Amino acid sequence: MAKDQSTREAILELLKKKKELSVSGLKEYLDITEMAVRKHLVKLEGEGYITSRTVRQPMGRPVIFYRLTDAGHGLFPNNYDQLVIEMLQDIQETIGNDAIDELFQKREARMLRKYKRHIYDEDSLRERVKQLVDIQKDNGYMAEFTEESDLSGESTVTFEQFNCPIAAISSRYDTPCQCELELFKEALNTDHIERVTCIAKGEKSCKYVIKESQSHNQTT
């Protein structure tokens, strides 16, 4: 846990990232006792930021798992509100779906220009993804960079976004998620990107698996 981060903030962030954790699960990430964890959870639950459910085990006592409520999710950065959704609906009804698509495509082009100023094609795929993750962190996406290896030992670069400022919009329109995927392909200069989980579909994160493109390998 970072020194400048309170235990309360750490618990909320862990529940945001992991979706659901028990007291012992939280304790693994915190430098405090289980009793101290419970005190924070009682307070957060009383404030309406978390909720709990009890899961019976084959042996031993039932385990209580905690997760964020809508109010808890609302504590994290969210750049769009219901007003924006209503405005998009008005545009859709007045002009049509093509206008919605054009709006997000223009946003994609604008963001790509910004990203290309900070992501360098001559760098390795690992470095390019790390540069992208840094940008996404600044944009409020709570992004994390990881490297995973398969059974053959081949390394795959991945990154996850645990917070999506446009999740409410993406749950109603397909275009934002499509444009984001195209944005990452262009910014990272590779076609080999797969989104394996998506917040807009109810999953805990937007996770991307990235591999180097053949064209980039040939030019480096």
C-alpha positions as CSV (number, residue, x, y, z in Angstrom):
1,M,0.0,0.0,0.0
2,A,1.4,3.4,-0.9
3,K,2.4,5.6,2.0
4,D,0.2,8.5,0.8
5,Q,-2.8,6.3,0.4
6,S,-5.2,5.7,3.4
7,T,-6.4,2.2,4.3
8,R,-9.9,3.3,3.4
9,E,-8.8,4.3,-0.1
10,A,-6.8,1.1,-0.5
11,I,-9.8,-1.0,0.4
12,L,-12.0,0.8,-2.1
13,E,-9.4,0.5,-4.8
14,L,-8.8,-3.2,-4.2
15,L,-12.6,-3.9,-4.4
16,K,-12.7,-1.9,-7.6
17,K,-9.9,-3.9,-9.1
18,K,-10.7,-7.4,-7.8
19,K,-14.5,-6.9,-7.8
20,E,-15.1,-9.0,-4.7
21,L,-12.8,-9.9,-1.7
22,S,-13.2,-11.4,1.8
23,V,-11.6,-10.0,4.9
24,S,-8.6,-12.4,4.6
25,G,-8.3,-11.6,0.9
26,L,-8.1,-7.9,1.7
27,K,-5.6,-8.5,4.5
28,E,-3.2,-10.0,2.0
29,Y,-2.8,-6.6,0.4
30,L,-2.9,-4.5,3.5
31,D,-0.4,-4.0,6.4
32,I,-3.1,-4.3,9.1
33,T,-4.9,-6.9,11.1
34,E,-8.1,-8.6,10.1
35,M,-9.9,-6.8,13.0
36,A,-8.7,-3.5,11.6
37,V,-10.0,-4.5,8.1
38,R,-13.4,-5.4,9.6
39,K,-13.6,-2.0,11.3
40,H,-13.1,-0.2,7.9
41,L,-15.6,-2.6,6.2
42,V,-18.3,-1.9,8.8
43,K,-17.9,1.8,8.3
44,L,-17.8,1.6,4.5
45,E,-20.9,-0.6,4.5
46,G,-22.7,1.8,6.9
47,E,-21.9,4.6,4.5
48,G,-23.4,2.6,1.6
49,Y,-20.2,2.3,-0.4
50,I,-19.9,-1.5,-0.1
51,T,-22.2,-4.5,0.3
52,S,-21.6,-8.0,1.4
53,R,-22.8,-11.6,0.7
54,T,-22.2,-14.8,2.6
55,V,-21.0,-17.9,0.8
56,R,-21.2,-21.3,2.5
57,Q,-18.1,-23.5,2.3
58,P,-18.0,-27.3,2.1
59,M,-16.1,-27.3,5.4
60,G,-15.7,-24.6,8.1
61,R,-17.5,-21.3,8.6
62,P,-19.2,-19.4,5.8
63,V,-17.1,-16.7,4.1
64,I,-18.3,-13.1,3.7
65,F,-17.4,-11.4,0.5
66,Y,-17.5,-7.6,0.0
67,R,-18.0,-5.6,-3.2
68,L,-18.6,-2.0,-4.2
69,T,-22.2,-0.6,-4.5
70,D,-23.1,1.9,-7.2
71,A,-22.3,4.6,-4.8
72,G,-18.9,3.0,-4.2
73,H,-18.2,2.9,-8.0
74,G,-19.2,6.5,-8.1
75,L,-16.3,7.5,-6.0
76,F,-13.9,6.8,-8.9
77,P,-13.4,9.2,-11.8
78,N,-16.3,9.3,-14.2
79,N,-16.1,12.0,-16.9
80,Y,-19.6,11.6,-18.3
81,D,-23.0,11.7,-16.6
82,Q,-26.6,11.1,-17.5
83,L,-26.8,14.5,-19.3
84,V,-24.3,13.3,-21.9
85,I,-26.3,10.1,-22.5
86,E,-29.5,12.0,-22.9
87,M,-27.8,14.4,-25.4
88,L,-26.6,11.4,-27.4
89,Q,-30.1,9.9,-27.4
90,D,-31.4,13.3,-28.7
91,I,-28.8,13.3,-31.5
92,Q,-29.6,9.7,-32.4
93,E,-33.4,10.5,-32.6
94,T,-32.8,13.7,-34.5
95,I,-30.0,12.8,-36.9
96,G,-29.6,9.1,-36.7
97,N,-27.1,6.4,-35.7
98,D,-24.5,7.6,-38.3
99,A,-24.1,10.8,-36.4
100,I,-23.3,8.9,-33.2
101,D,-20.7,6.8,-35.0
102,E,-19.1,10.0,-36.5
103,L,-18.9,11.6,-33.1
104,F,-16.9,8.7,-31.6
105,Q,-14.8,8.3,-34.7
106,K,-13.8,12.0,-34.4
107,R,-13.0,11.5,-30.8
108,E,-10.8,8.5,-31.7
109,A,-8.9,10.6,-34.3
110,R,-8.4,13.4,-31.8
111,M,-7.1,11.0,-29.1
112,L,-4.8,9.2,-31.5
113,R,-3.0,12.5,-32.3
114,K,-2.5,13.0,-28.6
115,Y,-1.4,9.4,-28.0
116,K,1.1,9.5,-30.8
117,R,3.0,12.3,-29.2
118,H,3.8,10.0,-26.2
119,I,4.0,6.5,-27.8
120,Y,7.1,5.9,-30.0
121,D,7.0,3.3,-32.8
122,E,10.7,2.6,-32.6
123,D,10.3,1.4,-29.0
124,S,9.6,-2.3,-28.1
125,L,6.1,-3.5,-27.8
126,R,6.5,-3.7,-24.0
127,E,7.6,-0.1,-23.8
128,R,4.8,1.1,-26.1
129,V,2.2,-0.6,-24.0
130,K,3.7,0.8,-20.8
131,Q,3.5,4.3,-22.4
132,L,-0.2,3.7,-23.3
133,V,-0.9,2.6,-19.7
134,D,0.6,5.8,-18.4
135,I,-1.6,7.8,-20.6
136,Q,-4.7,5.9,-19.6
137,K,-3.9,6.4,-15.9
138,D,-3.8,10.1,-16.5
139,N,-7.3,9.8,-18.2
140,G,-8.7,8.1,-15.1
141,Y,-8.8,4.5,-16.3
142,M,-6.9,2.9,-13.4
143,A,-4.8,0.9,-15.9
144,E,-2.2,-1.7,-15.2
145,F,0.6,-3.3,-17.3
146,T,1.3,-7.0,-17.1
147,E,3.3,-9.7,-18.9
148,E,2.1,-13.3,-19.0
149,S,3.8,-16.4,-20.3
150,D,2.0,-19.5,-21.8
151,L,3.1,-23.1,-21.3
152,S,5.6,-22.8,-24.1
153,G,7.3,-19.9,-22.3
154,E,6.2,-17.3,-24.9
155,S,5.6,-13.9,-23.3
156,T,2.4,-12.0,-24.0
157,V,1.9,-8.3,-23.1
158,T,-1.4,-7.4,-21.6
159,F,-3.0,-4.4,-19.8
160,E,-6.2,-4.0,-17.9
161,Q,-8.4,-1.0,-17.2
162,F,-10.4,-1.3,-14.0
163,N,-12.3,2.0,-14.4
164,C,-14.0,3.2,-17.6
165,P,-15.1,6.8,-17.6
166,I,-17.4,6.1,-20.5
167,A,-18.8,2.8,-19.3
168,A,-22.4,4.1,-19.0
169,I,-22.2,5.2,-22.7
170,S,-20.5,2.0,-23.9
171,S,-23.2,-0.1,-22.3
172,R,-25.7,1.6,-24.6
173,Y,-23.7,2.1,-27.8
174,D,-21.2,-0.4,-29.5
175,T,-19.2,2.3,-31.2
176,P,-17.1,3.6,-28.2
177,C,-15.7,0.2,-27.6
178,Q,-15.0,-0.4,-31.2
179,C,-13.3,3.0,-31.6
180,E,-11.2,2.3,-28.4
181,L,-9.9,-1.0,-29.9
182,E,-9.0,0.8,-33.2
183,L,-7.4,3.6,-31.2
184,F,-5.1,1.1,-29.4
185,K,-4.2,-0.7,-32.6
186,E,-3.2,2.6,-34.3
187,A,-1.4,4.0,-31.2
188,L,0.6,0.8,-30.6
189,N,1.2,0.2,-34.3
190,T,-0.1,-3.4,-34.3
191,D,-3.2,-5.3,-35.5
192,H,-2.7,-8.1,-32.9
193,I,-4.9,-6.8,-30.0
194,E,-7.7,-8.8,-28.5
195,R,-10.1,-7.5,-25.8
196,V,-10.8,-10.5,-23.6
197,T,-13.0,-8.8,-21.0
198,C,-15.1,-5.6,-21.0
199,I,-16.6,-3.5,-18.2
200,A,-19.5,-2.4,-20.5
201,K,-20.5,-6.1,-20.6
202,G,-20.5,-6.4,-16.8
203,E,-17.0,-7.7,-16.3
204,K,-14.6,-6.4,-13.7
205,S,-12.1,-4.9,-16.2
206,C,-11.3,-4.2,-19.8
207,K,-8.4,-6.5,-20.5
208,Y,-6.3,-6.4,-23.7
209,V,-3.9,-9.0,-25.0
210,I,-1.3,-7.6,-27.4
211,K,1.2,-9.1,-29.8
212,E,3.7,-7.5,-32.1
213,S,2.6,-7.1,-35.7
214,Q,4.6,-8.6,-38.5
215,S,5.0,-5.3,-40.3
216,H,6.6,-3.8,-37.2
217,N,8.9,-6.7,-36.8
218,Q,10.1,-6.3,-40.4
219,T,10.8,-2.6,-39.9
220,T,12.7,-2.8,-36.6
